[in-house]
Amino acid sequence: QVQLVESGGGLVQAGGSLRLSCAASGFIFSLNHMGWYRQAPGKQRELVAGITSAGNTYYADFVKGRFTISRDNAKNTVYLQMNSLKPEDTDVYYCNALVTSYVGPTRRFWGQGTQVTVSS
């Protein structure tokens, strides 16, 4: 089984920074597209940032250049550096990965979610 384990969320004051990490483990042949999503209660999950296997990145307008997504393929880990945080960034953030496994077909996996709370 492939698992994505998230860490790095927490409570931070406006203007502060957090660094989210998502480590993949299991029978992984390759990690393809990876991304970070957010979801508030009663709302749809939406893309925050994504990164391709080639390292190409893209971001939601809400990020406004404040966040940076990166990946370390040797560690099977994707990161989201969150700077200049605003109270509006408060949400649950989910890691997502498209995984090619040794023991199954390519499919999408999700992390458990990590809470990010920004106080004013």
N, C-alpha and C positions, 0 to 999 in steps of 0.2 A: 504494500500500500504506500502511496505517496502522501506525504503530509507537508503542509505549509504552516510554520509556527511563527507568529508575529510577536514583536516586542518593541519597546521604546515609547509607547504612549504614556500619557499622564496629564497632570495639571501644570499649566504654565501661564504666566502673566502675558498680557498683550505686549507684542514686540519681542518676545522671547523666541526660542528655537527648540525644536525637537528633532530627533532622528529616528525614524521608524525602520525596523529591519524585518525581513521575512526570509527565513531559511527553509529551503526545501530538503526533504530527506526521503529515502526509500529507493526503490529500484528505478532509477532515473537514467535514461539513455541521453536525453537532452532536454534542456529548458528552452522553450521557444519564446513567444511573446510573454512579457510579464507586465503587470500594472498594479496601480493603487486606485481603489475606489472608496467612496464615502457613502454613508447612508444614515439619514436621520429617521427617527420613528415616524412611520406613516408615509415616508417618501421612497421613491425609487432609488436604487443604487446607481450612482453616476461616476463616470471616470474622472479621476484627478490627474493622473499621469500614466504614461505607458512607455515601454522601451522594447524594441525588437531584439531579436537574437544578434543582429548586426550592430546594435548599439544606438540605433536611431531613436530619438525621444520626441514626445509630444505631450502637451499640457492643456488642461482646461483653462478657459479665460479667467476663471475665478482665482487661479493661482497667481496670475499677474507677475510672473517671473520670480516669485518668492520661493518656490519649491524646486528641488532638483532630484530627479530620479537617476539612479545608477545601479549597476549590477556587477557582481564579482562571480564570474562563471566558475572559477576554481572552487569557490565555497558554496555554490548553488544558492546565492543570496542576492536579494534585491533590496535597495534602500530608498527611502524618501527623506531627504533633508528638507526640513520645514523651517524657514526663517521668516522673521517679521510677522509672526502669527497674530491673527485677529480673532476677536470673539466669534465672528462669523465662521471661522474654521472649525468650530466645535462640532464634532461628529464622531461616529464610529468609522474607522478606516479599515478596509479589507484588502489584503493582498490577493492577487490572482495570477495564475500561471497556466500556460498551455504546455503540457508535459508529454513527451514521448517516453514511454516506459519500456523496460525490458520484458515485462510480463503482461502488457495490455496495450490497447490502442491509444493513440494520442487523444487526450481529453483535457478539459479544464478543471483546475482545482482551486479551492478558495481557502484562505486562512480563516482563523476563528474570529477575527476582528479585534481591534484595539481601540480603546477610548482615548480621544484627544479632547481635552477641555481647556479652553483659553479664557481666562478671567480678565475683566476690564479693571 
